[in-house]
Amino acid sequence: MVEVQSYRDLIVWNRAMDLVEECYRLTSKLPATEMYGLRSQIQRSAVSIPTNIAEGKRRDHLREYIHHLSIIAIWYLQKIGDQEK
């Protein structure tokens, strides 16, 4: 098992960063009228995912960090579900 030295070593953080790049790429195709609306909201939401993963890595214990990540995952799933309605 590889020891995680930094949040940058986490696959989930790297995938979240890929998501950020993809969101920026896709939102650049939205109309200019959405610059401060939908485009901004999508970009901020995408950036918050790796940010929260990195912030949680500062936790002292693995169990606490896993709990932090599970709360984040549940929150994002609920947020996505709310936007689909």
Sequence and secondary structure as in RCSB ss.txt:
>XXXX:A:sequence
MVEVQSYRDLIVWNRAMDLVEECYRLTSKLPATEMYGLRSQIQRSAVSIPTNIAEGKRRDHLREYIHHLSIIAIW
YLQKIGDQEK
>XXXX:A:secstr
     SGGG HHHHHHHHHHHHHHHHHTTS GGGTTTHHHHHHHHHHHHHHHHHHHTT SSHHHHHHHHHHHHHH
HHHHHHHHH 
